[in-house]
Amino acid sequence: MVSYKRIVAYFDDPGERNTDEVLKLAKERAEELGIKDIVVASTKGETGVKAVKMFKDFNVVVVTHHTGFRKPGYQELTKENRRLIEENGGKIFTGTHAFMNVERAILKKLGTAYPTEIIAHTLRLFGEGMKVAVEIVAMAADAGLIPVDRDVISIAGTGRGADTAIVIRPANSKDLFDMIIREIIAKPRNR
């Protein structure tokens, strides 16, 4: 039987103050494993800009909030950050969140939870960043921006910035339970 020992970085608290360390640790692990596909959550684009600058020569996919997340018709990713991400070779995906779609409307309207809401809350047991890290991989895979036959690194956070990074074998959202979270690189200890 083979066993592996890895150090996982745990942060006392979640949040954007962990962003630089998460990106550094994720890059180190990507280089160790030969992973070339990086998926990163970014709301206004600051984390996305940092990621594309750090992960030169990688396939970096920046996943934003969908338009209308905060208010109808409004996109939170700034035009300047969009430009910087694209200039530095990053790809941007903006679309419906895998765990937040029509079922969220039903929850809001009728007060009833459906399966994807339960999945999202289960992943939140590991922290908000873990839920987002899994969700954005499904979104990027559905858009054809990452492969589903090799591992990627997913970087996400709680609110703003990044506090979570994982090595994950992707799957399209219709095959969500075929995903494998292979390693936790970093996560907060608290929510």
Long-range contacts (C-beta under 8 A, 24 or more apart in sequence): 6-183, 8-184, 8-185, 8-186, 8-187, 9-185, 9-186, 9-187, 10-186, 10-187, 10-188, 10-189, 11-163, 11-186, 11-187, 11-188, 11-189, 12-188, 12-189, 12-190, 13-188, 13-189, 13-190, 14-127, 14-128, 14-129, 14-157, 14-158, 14-159, 14-163, 14-188, 14-190, 14-191, 15-157, 15-158, 15-159, 15-160, 15-161, 15-163, 15-188, 16-47, 16-157, 16-159, 16-160, 16-161, 16-162, 16-163, 17-161, 18-157, 18-161, 18-162, 18-163, 18-186, 18-188, 19-47, 19-50, 19-157, 19-161, 19-162, 19-163, 20-50, 21-186, 22-155, 22-157, 22-162, 22-163, 22-164, 22-165, 22-185, 22-186, 23-50, 23-51, 23-54, 23-155, 23-162, 24-54, 25-165, 25-185, 25-186, 26-153, 26-155, 26-165, 26-185, 26-186, 27-54, 27-55, 29-153, 29-165, 29-167, 29-183, 29-185, 30-55, 30-58, 30-153, 33-151, 33-167, 35-150, 35-151, 35-152, 35-153, 35-167, 37-61, 37-146, 37-147, 37-150, 37-152, 37-153, 38-152, 38-153, 38-154, 38-155, 39-63, 39-133, 39-136, 39-137, 39-140, 39-146, 39-152, 39-153, 39-154, 39-155, 40-136, 40-154, 40-155, 40-156, 40-162, 41-132, 41-133, 41-136, 41-155, 41-156, 41-157, 41-162, 42-77, 42-81, 42-85, 43-76, 43-77, 43-160, 44-76, 44-77, 44-78, 44-81, 44-160, 45-77, 45-78, 45-80, 45-81, 45-82, 45-84, 45-85, 46-81, 46-160, 46-161, 47-155, 47-157, 47-160, 47-161, 47-162, 48-77, 48-81, 48-85, 48-90, 48-92, 49-81, 49-84, 49-85, 49-88, 51-90, 51-155, 52-84, 52-85, 52-88, 52-89, 52-90, 53-88, 56-88, 56-89, 59-91, 59-145, 59-146, 60-89, 60-90, 60-91, 61-90, 61-91, 61-92, 61-93, 61-140, 61-145, 61-146, 62-90, 62-91, 62-92, 62-93, 63-92, 63-93, 63-94, 63-136, 63-139, 63-140, 64-92, 64-93, 64-94, 65-94, 65-97, 66-94, 66-95, 66-96, 66-97, 66-100, 67-94, 91-145, 93-139, 93-140, 93-143, 93-145, 95-139, 95-142, 95-143, 96-139, 97-135, 97-139, 98-135, 98-136, 98-138, 98-139, 98-142, 98-173, 98-176, 99-131, 99-135, 119-176, 124-191, 126-164, 126-184, 126-187, 127-158, 127-163, 127-164, 127-187, 127-188, 127-191, 128-156, 128-157, 128-158, 128-159, 128-191, 129-156, 129-157, 129-158, 129-162, 129-163, 129-164, 129-187, 129-188, 130-156, 130-164, 130-166, 130-187, 131-156, 132-156, 132-157, 132-164, 133-164, 133-165, 133-166, 133-168, 134-166, 134-168, 134-179, 134-181, 137-168, 137-170, 137-171, 137-179, 138-170, 138-171, 138-172, 138-173, 138-176, 138-179, 139-173, 140-170, 141-170, 141-171, 141-172, 141-173, 142-172, 142-173, 146-170, 148-172, 148-175, 151-182, 153-185, 158-188, 158-191, 163-187, 163-188, 164-188
